Amino acid sequence: MVPALLLLTGCSKVSGLGYEEGLSSVNDISLSLWQWAWITAGVVGVFTFILIVWPAIFHRAKVGQPEFPKQTQYNIPVEILYTVIPFIIVAVLFYFTAIKESKIVE
């Protein structure tokens, strides 16, 4: 019964991901931006979860090896990548927001 309750609580014929149905075309323009922002957040969340869980599972201590693995520091390409990727994500979201806003203002 509990699995059925958990599955059925998400059932709805409205696919706006929490976005209310509007009375004008402004909501139709904004809806796709809202949905793609949620999809982007989901992809980033899954990717981040994988990056957190992967080392915990596949790089754990081996039986019979009491020492720590070799520690590295200053991996500049990875550090730059971890800084640049969030800026790219924000820039893309800003770009599509600006496009939708210009359509709404017209």
Secondary structure, DSSP 8 states (H G I E B T S, - for coil): -HHHHHHHTT--S--STT----SSHHHHHHHHHHHHHHHHHHHHHHHHHHHHHHHHHHTS--TT--S--------HHHHHHHHHHHHHHHHHHHHHHHHHHHHHH-
